[in-house]
Amino acid sequence: MKDIWIADDDRSIRWVLEKALKKAGLPCRTFSEADSLLLALKTEQPSVILSDIRMPGKSGLEMLTEIKRDYPKLPVIIMTAFSDLDSAVSSFQSGAFEYLPKPFDIDKAVELVRRASEENASEEAAPEQQVSEIIGKASAIQDVFRAIGRLSHSKATVLLTGESGAGKEVVARALHKHSPRAKEAFIALNMAAIPRDLMESELFGHEKGAFTGANSVRHGRFEQAEGGTLFLDEIGDMPAELQTRLLRVLSDGYYYRVGGHQALKANVRIIAATHQNLENMVHEGRFREDLYHRLNVIRIRLPPLRERKEDIPLLIAHFLKKSSESLDVEQKIMTTEAMDFLKEFPFPGNVRQLENLCNWLVVMAPSQHIQLSDLPAEILQSAPAKAVSAAPLVGGTWQDGLRAAVEAKLKEETPDLMKELTDAFETAVIETALEFTHGRRVEAASRLGIGRNTITRKIAELNLKTED
């Protein structure tokens, strides 16, 4: 195993870290300033470097910059007693693995070094893969692939249905890309994002002087998409009067600009999409039945992400790679625990939510390997509730017990861990308070600093047995 290198002008810090690392089975070597470490680096390479920021001669950040220039994969942990925002930002911008403010918990520092060392030792170049514009192996998404293939030489109007974030525009672009119109324009228009009074002009254009502010001729989306594909997203939000005009275009192929008198021929393929139930809207009189039938020539349903859980790892790998490349940072990798958790997460925002999560993790996760604890709190806390047994909180202090319980449950890959431990904590606190007050809820609530209604609700939610 390669050594851990420590650079710090404080002899006591070097001594404490060296003793702790050797006790943990991690061999190490110490340096009192940056130049001697950089010189040694020319002949050998450690697994991890811990460096103070302020040292005689070169600073830790200057040394970090040189190391990352010549050894970009070598993890460097920056330590400092002068913890401030600028130092933290500079450390991460320069490529630090982690930022460790002094004084630090020695056990946490050792664990951080071990984690960095293991990641450095296990890092392997991932083979390049050809990525399609739509990713998935699930049978539900394979049905979409087959539909796109069958429609590759068709000019038929297509209606895409599915929940928000399921990837309707991605499919629309794929339909265009694999059609005879691929060399012409693909124009997308989201009906839900346009003010109602501007929709007609946006779609069909307007003549100069058609209304106040119309100082020149405007070419609408139909003209912009001439010869290509016009994607009308959220078609269910189109107002009734515009539905009539669109139906006329689909029926006879001609339209007029707002304020115009000359008919324009539309040579455009229409792909429409909606997350709404158009059949119900037709029955309720909110969507024209004849327009619905004109749009519903070929219908493709996009499955929500919860129906294609086996695709989540593929999508995560793709989005992490894509985001890392766009930000020009090291690619992040999802650990088994985090991946298993996300495979069971319902993702109400579907693929779009998953992509946004991956973008967030590339920026915010502290190391290359994304742990379960790195996931945003709102993801951890909103996971589906399941019946779980409370872990015993044992140890020297209650914080030690909690840490031991969390570590044990993480190793067991326990789902819904945040809720389990929160429920266990609240149960222990409320039961102890009720025992102390001999079951008197009002007194227990007062001593805990919460309201009577709150403690009553918690007792019901946690299914606690009381005599009050």
Secondary structure, 3 states (H helix, E strand, C coil): CCCEEEECCCHHHHHHHHHHHHHCCCCEEEECCHHHHHHHCCCCCCCEEEEECCCCCCCHHHHHHHHHHHCCCCCEEEEECCCCHHHHHHHHHCCCCEEEECCCCHHHHHHHHHHHHHHHHHCCCCCCCCCCCCCCCCHHHHHHHHHHHHCCCCCCCEEEECCCCCCHHHHHHHHHHCCCCCCCCEEEEEHHHCCHHHHHHHHHEECCCCCCCCCCCEECHHHHCCCCEEEEECHHHCCHHHHHHHHHHHHHCEECCECCCCCEECCCEEEEEECCCHHHHHHCCCCCHHHHHHHCCEEEECCCHHHCHHHHHHHHHHHHHHHHHHHCCCCCEECHHHHHHHHCCCCCCHHHHHHHHHHHHHHHCCCCEECHHHCCHHHHHCCCCCCCCCCCCCCCCHHHHHHHHHHHHHHCCCCCHHHHHHHHHHHHHHHHHHHHCCCCHHHHHHHHCCCHHHHHHHHHHCCCCCCC
